[in-house]
Amino acid sequence: MANNPWEMNLNFRNNNLGTMQNAASVPSSSSSSSSTVRSPEIEFQQQIQELESMGFSDRALNIEALAHANGQLDAAVDYIDARLSNDTATESQNTQNSSDNDKKDNDNNNKKEQ
C-alpha cells in the first residue's frame, strides 16, 4: 500500500467505487504522474518561493492563499493582503476595546474614591 496519504485516498476511492467506477473515472496511483494528485505545497512550490522572495514569510498562509487562488500568484497576493488587513483591523479593534475598558475602569475607580 502507498505511504503517501494522497495516493492512499485515491487507492481507497478506486477500490470502493464498484459499479460507479465506469461513470466516474478516478486515476489510480499507477497512472502517469501528470494525473497524480499532489499536495498544494508540492504543486505550488515555485509560487511559494516567489511569495517568500517578495517578503511573505508565513508559509502556511502562502499555501492557503495559493490553494484559494488555484496557483495564481497575483490573486494569492490579494488574498494575503486581505487576510493581513483583516487581522490588523481586528487587532486594532481589540486594542481600542481594551483601551475603552481601561478608561471605564479608571472612571469607575475615581467615582468610588469620591
C-alpha positions in Angstrom: 0.0 0.0 0.0 1.2 3.5 -0.7 2.7 5.7 2.1 1.5 8.9 0.6 -1.8 10.0 2.0 -3.0 11.4 -1.3 -2.3 8.1 -3.0 -3.9 6.2 -0.2 -7.0 8.3 -0.7 -7.0 7.5 -4.4 -6.5 3.8 -3.8 -9.4 3.8 -1.3 -11.6 5.6 -3.8 -10.6 3.3 -6.7 -11.2 0.2 -4.6 -14.6 1.3 -3.4 -16.2 2.8 -6.5 -17.8 -0.5 -7.5 -20.2 -0.1 -10.4 -19.8 3.7 -10.3 -16.2 3.4 -11.4 -17.3 3.4 -15.1 -19.4 6.5 -14.5 -16.7 8.5 -12.7 -13.2 7.6 -13.6 -10.7 8.3 -10.9 -7.0 8.0 -11.7 -5.1 5.2 -9.9 -1.7 5.5 -8.3 -0.3 3.6 -11.2 -1.3 6.3 -13.7 1.2 8.7 -15.1 2.5 11.4 -12.7 0.5 14.1 -14.6 -2.8 12.7 -13.2 -1.5 12.1 -9.7 -3.0 14.3 -7.0 -0.3 16.4 -5.3 -0.4 18.4 -2.1 -0.6 22.2 -2.5 2.9 22.6 -1.0 4.3 20.4 -3.8 2.0 21.7 -6.6 2.7 25.4 -5.8 6.4 25.0 -4.9 7.6 27.7 -7.4 4.9 30.2 -6.4 5.6 29.6 -2.7 9.3 30.5 -3.3 8.2 33.6 -5.3 5.9 34.8 -2.4 8.7 34.2 0.1 11.1 36.2 -2.1 8.5 39.0 -2.1 8.6 39.1 1.7 5.6 37.0 2.5 7.2 34.7 5.2 4.1 32.9 6.6 4.4 29.7 4.7 1.1 28.3 5.9 -0.7 31.5 4.8 1.1 31.4 1.4 0.0 27.8 0.8 -3.6 28.7 1.9 -3.6 31.7 -0.4 -2.2 29.7 -3.4 -4.7 26.9 -2.9 -7.5 29.5 -2.7 -6.2 31.2 -5.9 -5.6 28.0 -7.8 -1.9 28.9 -8.0 -2.4 32.3 -9.5 0.3 34.5 -7.9 -1.4 37.9 -8.2 -4.7 36.5 -6.7 -2.7 34.9 -3.9 -1.1 38.2 -3.1 -4.5 39.9 -3.0 -5.8 37.1 -0.7 -2.8 37.5 1.7 -3.2 41.3 1.7 -6.9 40.9 2.6 -6.2 38.5 5.4 -3.4 40.6 6.8 -5.7 43.7 6.6 -8.5 41.9 8.4 -6.1 40.6 11.1 -4.7 44.2 11.6 -8.2 45.7 11.7 -9.3 43.0 14.2 -6.2 43.6 16.3 -6.7 47.4 16.2 -10.4 47.0 17.2 -9.4 44.7 20.1 -6.8 47.3 21.2 -9.4 50.1 21.1 -11.9 48.0 23.1 -9.3 47.3 25.7 -8.4 51.0 25.9 -12.1 51.9 26.3 -12.5 49.3 29.0 -9.4 50.7 30.9 -10.9 54.2 30.7 -14.2 53.0 32.1 -12.4 51.1 34.9 -10.5 54.3 35.8 -13.6 56.4 35.7 -15.4 53.9 38.0 -12.4 53.8 40.4 -12.4 57.6 40.5 -16.1 57.7 41.3 -15.7 55.2 44.1 -12.9 57.3 45.7 -15.0 60.4 45.8 
